[in-house]
Amino acid sequence: MSPEDAEAELIRYAHRTTVGIRAAPGAADDQLWGSGVLVAPGWVLTCAHLFIPGTGETHGLGPGEEIGVVLSSRREPVRARVAYCPRPPFRADVALVRLSEEIPDQPCAWLGDRSLAYPERAAVLGRLAHPEGGGTGAAAIQLVSVPGGMVGVAQTIGTEVPKLEKGMSGGPVLDRDRGEVVGITKGRYRDRPGGGAVPLTGLRMLTRQDAVFPDPGLGDDPYDELIRRHDRWHWKRQSRPGATWVDYQRHLRHAGPRLWHVQHRLKAMHLLAGLPPAASPAEVERLVYDALGMRDRPEGSLLVHSWRDGLGEIYQENYAEFRGAVHYLKLVAAAVLADDSGHVVARRLASWAREELAMELRAEDRDPSEPGGRVPTSLLVSIEPLYYSADGTGPSDTFNWSIWRGYGDGEWRSVTGDQRAGGVSFEAATRAVLERLGDPLLAADAASGAEGPVRLEVALPPDRLADPVHTWRLPVSRRRGARLRPAAGRRPVVVRDATRADGLDPNLDRRWVKMLNSHRLQPVHVTPQHARLDELESLDGHAVPVLCHAPGARTAEGPLVDWLLDTGFPVAFWRTDGHPEGPCHRGCEIFLADAARAIEQSPADPRALPERLRALRAGGISPHSLGGCGVLLYEDPSNPLPRGFVNPLETA
């Protein structure tokens, strides 16, 4: 089955899980209040505001009061009750509805496990509310693009579509590439296209105190019990005849030739659902950090609750994701067996992870400690922008930061970071990085052995790519109170584009391959006056842009740096103090000449440029020299940035 066919079939399947929410059958009010999604046998996830609309009245929350749920398989609404619904102000706009009867062959949607979801293509599903009533509602599916990420408990579901229709609130938001529900529609904008949505992390905030009536059926921990029922249902459904959600999901684009594939995740979640609950969210968080090899643990930065949530935090490049998942499952099994050595499911999980999955790991990775046989080649600092504020009111000026040890070929191991939903200012992120960077950088140097000091890579938002990160002052030893010296004193230092975290850019790949196959590299002086998109795109594969102007200088078509990044140049030089406008001066001549000498040296290999810049800096610097004020953009597409901590869905 092609990815396109699988996506179309999965959207049809997801539509069968989408329901309408209205008053009970026979009520005078037969208008739809909104939509919902079937997530476990007998359970519907929807928005709390459907039942507390803010008008002073409530729907379905009175003693013994029933509501109606419209299923695609039934002509008439099914009776149900609102089981869990937080009261305003909502921690998260989510509610659970319990059907009053069993529905044979009821389908269930697949709920994603990531706390940070960033679908670029989504399907927004719901049922339309007709002005004349009728109580069932027509199907509604919107295919949208989602530019950005998720923060806190709000997200945007796209503005490149017609207005979302009335009645779609509470319906599922489906990631079309990964094949999983990542949120529910919160509402539509009244004055423009698109709308807002609530990510699935909101479901983790439901507690027993949100019960509408005594003993609704999910015990002391409604989220944990609901997600266990969800995972067990999908596991059992997979063994029965007929196409399943997972059958379509495994053929989607994202599935591809991944080591940690959909069937692995299905079985892992089934086994995790059979374990006793974690003692606390802190225990889940600790095991995630252990599995990822993180030493400096920013406690409370992960919004995890269940064992399943921990597995959802391990999203990296192909092999790194597989390795992290295997180690996490082994650690979870060990934690449960430490309390109950005879627990049957924990033993099964341990056996599967240790005797089957671990067989696919490299020899040096069969223990979750530091990878013994591999040598780190770089340390990455990433300061990633949060595109929208946590309250969803507008653009954000806050950031998350993280530090990673790199082994090449897109393989990264987390060291530390701060991924709080609200983020911090750029200045606070930089201070936090400098407070924590020295020890892991020196440790990576020690692990690299004879290879010498590792390269420092700093991923920044485009408007900060001229920051003089090579002048960061870092300790020269791991001794307390050690002297400080510039980061570039002994090692190559380069910058990278933090917004290129998906690792997919055909322009970048094409130019990199041409550079590697070229017999020469040629410096090209690029100025705002002459920088046009068509001219940049037409530059030969061996061209290396050199800027004496500030990267943020305005061209006729926008900031100069944006055009350089969009046209996929993997390497470029610019100044930390580039002039914003006006003619060039003597300092520009010095800088351009230095850059030309570095670029035109033999061999003609872009991979040699970081070391050449380091050598220039070590040989003495002057204010206008490449070594003194130069910055090297260095994007090797064979070593993409890690995806473990990237921009979440854009906030509403």
N, C-alpha and C positions, 0 to 999 in steps of 0.2 A: 504494500500500500504506500502510495506517495505521501510525503508530508502534507501536501495540499488536500488530498482526499481525507487523510486522517484528521486534519483540522476541521474540515466541513462536517465530518461524522461526529466529532467530539462536540462541536457546537450544537448539533441536533440533539445529542445525548444530554448536554447541559440544559437545553430547553425543557426536556422532560422532567428535570429536577427543579425547574423554576415554577413557583406557585403564586397564586393571588391571595391576598389577605382582605377579608371583608367581615361584615356582621354575620351572625349565625344564620343558617338556613331558615327561611320563613320570616326573618326580620323585615320590617318596613324599609330599612336602609339596605339596599342591595348594591350600593356603589362600592367599587374596590377602594380600599384605603391605601394599598400598596402591594408590594411583591415580597417574596421570600425564596429560600432555597432549601431543599431537602438535604440534610447533612448526615443523618443517621436514621435507622428505622424508627418511624413515628415522631421525628423531630425536625422542626423547621427553624432556620436562622433568618432573622429579619431585623429591622430597625426598631428601637424602642420608641422613637417619636411617632410611629404609627398609632400607638396606644396612648401616648401623652402628647398630643399635637401642639400644646402650648396655647390652647384657646380657653383653658380653665376646666375643660371637661376631659374625661378619659374614655377609652374604648376597651372593652374586654377585661377590665381589671376589677370589676365588682365581684362580690361573693358568689361563687357558683356560675358566673357569667361565661357563656360560651361565645366563640367566634366561628367564622367559616373559613375554610382553606380550599382554594380552587386548584385542583390537580388536572394535569393534561390528560390523565387517563379516566377521569370521571366527568359525567355530564353535570352532576349536581355537586355543590360544595360539600366538603366533609366537615363534621363538627370537630372543634378543637378548643383548647384553652391556652391562654397566655400563661406560661409556667414561670419564666424568669424575665424580669423587666426592671432595670434600675430606675430610680426616681431622679428627677432633675436636681441639681445639675449633673448630667450624665458623665461618668468616668469614660464611658464609651457608648455610643448610640447603637447598642445591640440588644436583642431580646431573643428568647427561645420560646417557641410554640410547640405544644405537645398535642398530636392528633389523638382523638378519642377512640379511634378504631385502627386495627391493623390493616395495612394496605398490601395485599399480595403483590409480589414482584415490584415493590416500590424501588425506584432508582435513587441513588445518592450521589451527590457531587463529590469530587475529590478536593479536600481542603489542603492548601499549601501549608508547609511547615516552617517557612522562613519568617523571621520577624522583620526583615528588610526585603521588600519585594519591589522590583523595578521593571515591570513589563513594558516593552516598547510597543507592543500591539495587544490590544485587549478586545474582548467582546463583552458588552454590557447587556444583560438580559433582564427581562421583566414582563409584566402583563399590563396592558393599557387600561386605564379607567375611562369608560365611555361617559360623556356628559349625560346621555339619556339613561344611564344605569344599565342593568343587564346582569351584573354580578359575576361574569366569568372573565371578560377581558380578552382581547386579541393578543397574540404573541408579539413581542417586540424584541428585536435584536439589533444592537448598534455595534458596528465594528469601528474601533477608534485607535488612534495613535496616542501614546502617553509619553510626552517628552519630559523626563525628569525622574523624581523619586518620591518616596513616602517618608513622612516625618510625623512622629507622635501618633495621634489617632485620627488623622485626616489625610486625604489624598485627592488628587484631581484625576478624573477619568477621561480627560481629553477635551480639547476645545475645537478640534478640527472636524466636528460632526454637527449635524442639526441639533436643535434643542432636544434634550431628553424629554420624553413624554410623561405626562402625569400618570402615576401608578407604578413607575419603575423603582421607586424608593424601596430599599430592602432586597432587591434582586441581586444576583451574583455578578461580580466582575471577574471575568475569566482571562487569565494570561494565555494567549493563543499559542505562544511558542513553547511554554513549559506544560500547558495542559492542566492547570490547577486554578481553583478559585482563590483569589488573593484579597478579596474584600467584598463589601456589599454597598450598593448605591445608597448614598445618604440623601441626595436631593438634586434637583436641577437648578441651574442659574436662571433667574427670571428675565434678565436683561441681556444675556449673551449665550452662545452655545456652550455645551458641556455641563459639568456639575461636579459635585463632591462625592466622596465615598469614604467608608470606614474600613481600615485594614483588618485582617483577621486577628491581629494582636488584641483588638478590642474584646474579642471573645474570651481571652485569657483573664480579663478583669471581672468576669461574672463570678459572684460568690453566692453562698447559701442565703445570705441576707437579701438577695435580689429575688427570692422566691415570692411568687404572687399568692400562693396558697400552700398550706402545710404539705410537706413531702411530695413535691412535684415529680420525683423519680430519679434524680441524678445525685442524691446523697450529699455528703458534706462538701464535695469539690465538683461543682457542676461541669466546669470546663474539662477537667481531667477525665471524668466519667464519660462525657459526651464524645471526646476525641477517641477514647478507647473503643466505644461502640462503633464509631465511624471506621476506625482502622480494622476492626474485626469483620465488619460487614464487607469491606472491599476485599479482604483476604478470602472470605468464604465465597463471595460472588465470583471470584476469579476461577474457582474450580467447577463452576456450573456451566451448562451450555449457553451459547449466545455471546455476542460481542460485549465487552465490558469497557468501562472508562479507561482502564489500564491498557487494554488492547490498542485503543486509539492513541493514547498518550505515548506509548513506546515508539510510534512511528513519526512523531513530530520532529521538527527541525532540531530542537534542543537535545533530544534523546541521542541521536547520532551514535558514533562508536565510543560511548563513554564507558569507563571501567565501572563506575558506580552508577548502574543503570536503574530504570524504573522498577524492574522486578526485584532488585536488591532492596530498594527503598520500601516496596510493598511488604516484603518478608520481614525486614527490620522493624517496621512499625507494628506488624502483627505480633512479633515477639515482645517488643517493648510494651504493648498493650496488655500482655500477660504478666507483667512484673508488678510488685507492690509500688505504690507511688514513691517518688523521691522524697527524702526527708524534708527538703526545703528547696526553693529556687537556687539558693546559694550552692547547694550540692550539685545541681545540674550545671550551673555556671562553672564550678571548679573542674568538673570532668571535661567540659568543653575545652577549657584552657589547657588542661593536661593533654588532651588528644591533639591539640594544635601546637603543643610545645611552648606555650606562653609562660614566661616566668613572672614578669611584672603584671599582676592581675588587677585590672581596674574593676574592683568589685561593684556589682550592681549596674554595670553598663549593658548587660544583656537582658532583654525582656523575655526570660524563659520561665516556665512553670512546670512542665512535664518532661519526662525523658524524651518524648517525641520532639519537643521544642529544641532541646539540645542538639539533636541530629540536624535540625533545620539551620543551625548556625554554621554548619560545616559546608560552606559553598565556596569552592576555590576552583582552580584549573583542574583538568581531568584527573591526573594521577594524584595530585595533592588532596583532592576531594575524597578520592577512594581511600587513600591512606588515613586521612583524618577520621572518616566514618568508621573504618575498621577498628582503629584504636579507641574511638569513643564507645563502640559497642562492647569491646573487651573490658573497658573500664567500668561501664555500667553493670555488666554481668558480675564483675568482681565485687563491686560495691554491694550488690544484692546478696551475693553468696557469702560475703563477710558477716552478714546478719543471719542468714539462713542457708547453711551449706547444702541443704538438700532441696532447695527450690528447683522444681523440675524445669520451668521455663527459663530460668536464669542459666541453668546448666546447658540447655539447648542453645541458648544465645551464645554462651561462651564457646561451645563446641563449634558452632557454625562460624563464628568470627575467627577462632584460633586455627581450626583445622581445614576450613575451606577458603574463606576470604583471605586470610593472611598468606595463603600459599601464592597468591597473585602479587604480593608485595615484593619489592626488592629485598635482597638478603639483609641489607643494613637497616631496613625499615620495619623489620618484624617485631621490633620492640618500640614502644612509643617514645623512647628517649631521643636524644639528639641523633640525627642520622650519621652513623659512624663513618661510612665509606665515602661520603660526599664532602666536598670542600666548598664553603660559601664563597661566592664571588662578589657579592655586593650587599649593602644594607640600604633599604628603602625607607624614606620618610614620606608619608603621603598626608597632605592637608587638603581634605576634600570639602568643597562648598556644599552647604545645604541650600537647595534652590528656593525653598519657600519656608516661611516662618512656621514654628511649631503650632501656632494657633490658626494657621491658614489664612491670615489676613493680608499677606502680601509677600514680596520678595524677602529673602533672608540674607542677613549679613553675618551668619554664623557658620562654623566649620566643625568637622570631626577630624581627628588625626589618628595615625597609626604608624607603627614601625614594624618592618618585616626583614627577615634574613633571606637573602636570595641565593639560589643555586643554579640559575640559568634555565632556559627553556620554559619560562613561565612558572617555575617552581618557587614558591615562597612559603616561609614558615612564620606565623605571627609571633611577635615579641611582646608588644604591648600596644595600647591605644585607648582612646576615649571616644565612644560611639553613642553618647547620650543623645536622645532625640532632639533636644533643643540646641545642641551644639554650643560652641564658645566663640568668642571673637578671634580673628586671625592672630592678633597679638598674643592672646592667651594661649592659643594652640601652639604658637611658636615657642613661647616660654616653657610650656609643658614638654615640648619635644626636646628643647635644649637641656632641661633638667634631667631627662631620662635617656638621652641619646649616647652619652659617653660610654657607659658600661657595655651595652650591647654591641657598640661599634668596636670597642677594644676586644671584646670576646670573639667577635667575628674575625678580627685580625688574627687572634691567637689560633682559632680553628683553621684558618686558611694556611697556616704553616709557612712553608717556603715561598708560597705564592705572594706573600707580602700584604700590605694593607689593602683591604677590600675597597671597591669603588663605592662612594656615597651617592645615591640617586635621590633626588628630592622632587616629588610630584606636587605641583602647585596649580592653582587655578590660573587660566590664561593671563589675567591682569596682574599676576604677581610673578610671572616667569622671569622678570628682570631683577628680582630680589637678589642681593649679593650673598647667597647661602654659602658660597665658598669661604666667606669670612667669619662664619659662625665659629665661636671660640669654644673648644671642647677640651676635656682633660687629656693629658698626655699619658696618664697611667691610671690604673684602677685604685690607686692609693687615695685615701680620703685627703682632701685638700690639695690634690695634684695641680700642677701648673696648667694653664690653658694656652692653647695656640689655635690659629685658624684651621678650619677643617681641611683646607686644601694644602696644608703644610706638607703632608706625606702621601696623600691619596688623590686619585681623580675624583672630581665632584662635578656632577651633571644635573640638569633639570629635566623634568618630564611633565607632560600635560596630564593633570589629574582628572580631566574630563574624558580621557581616552581609556577608561577602565574596562570597557568591554572587549578590548583587544581586537576588534574587527574594523579594518579600514582598508579596502582594496587599494586606494591611492597610496597609502603608506607602504603596503606590501610591495606594490609594483615598483615604487621608487627605490626601496631598499634592495630589491633583487637587481635592479639596473646598476645601482652603485657597486654592489658586490662583484658584478660582472664587468665593470668598467675598468679600462686601463689607466684612467686618470680621474681625479676629482678637480673641479673647477670652481673657484670662488666667484660668486655673482653678487655685486653690490646692489642691494634692494633698498629703494627709498620710497617714502609715502607718495611722492609726486609721480612715480612711474609704476607703482604697484597696482596692477589690475588683475582681476582673477584670471582672465584669459591669458595674460602674459605669464603669470606664475605657472599656470597649468602647462604652458608650452615649453617651459625650461627643460633642457635635456636631463636625463637620468643622472648624469655625473655632476649636476649643479649643486653647490652648497651655498645657500643664502647667507650673506653677511650684512648686518644692519649696524650702522652707527647712530641711527635714530632710535628713539625709545620704541620698544615693540608695540606699545599702546598708541603710538602716533596714528593720527587719523588719515586714512586715505579717502579717496572719493567714494569708496564703497564700504567704509567701516574701519575698525582698528586693524592695523597692519598685521599683528600677530594672528588674528583670526583667519586671515586669508592664507598665511603660511601653514597654519595647522590644518585648515580645510583642504588644502591642496596636497597634504600628505608628505611634506618634507621631513625625513627622519632625523636629519641633523641640520643645525643652523647655528651661527654665532651672532651674538649681539652684546651691547654694552649695558652694564648696570646703570650707567649715567647717560644713556643716549639722549641726544637733544631732540625735543619734541617737534621743532619746525625750524625753518630757516636754512641757509646754506651750510655746507660742511666747512670744517676748519682744519688747522694743522693736526689737532688731536685725532681727527677722523682719519687722516692720511696714515698716521702711525698705526692706528688700530687696524685699518684695512690691510696694510702691508704685513703686519704680524699674522693676521688671519690667513692671508694668501700663502705665506711660508708654511704655516701649519697644515693647510689643506693640500698643498701641492707636493708635500714630501712623499717619498716612496716608502712602503708600497701604497698604492691608491686604495686604501681600505678604510671605510668609515669607522670600523671598530677600533682603529688606532687613534682616533681623534681624542678620546678622553685622556689617554696617557700622554699624548703630545702636549695637550693643554697643561697637564700636571707638570711636565718637564719645564715648560715655559715659566710657570709660577715658581718652581724651585730654583730657576736660574736667576732670579731677581726680577722685580717688577717696577714699573713706572706708572704714573697716573693714567696715561693714555694707551698703555700697551695691552695686548690681548691677555697677558698674564695678570695684569693689574685690575682690569675692569671687564674682562670678557666673561661671557656666560655661554655654555654649550648646551643647546637642546639636543638630547640624545634619545631617540625612540627606536629601539631594536624590536621589530614586530615579532621576532621569534621568542622574545622574553616579555610578554604583555604584563601589565600591572595586575596584581591580585584582585579577585572579585569578592573576597570575603567581606570587606567593609567598603561598600560603595554607596553612591547616592540612592536613597530609598525612593517610592512613588511620589510624585509631585503633590504638594499639599494643596488643599482647596481653600 
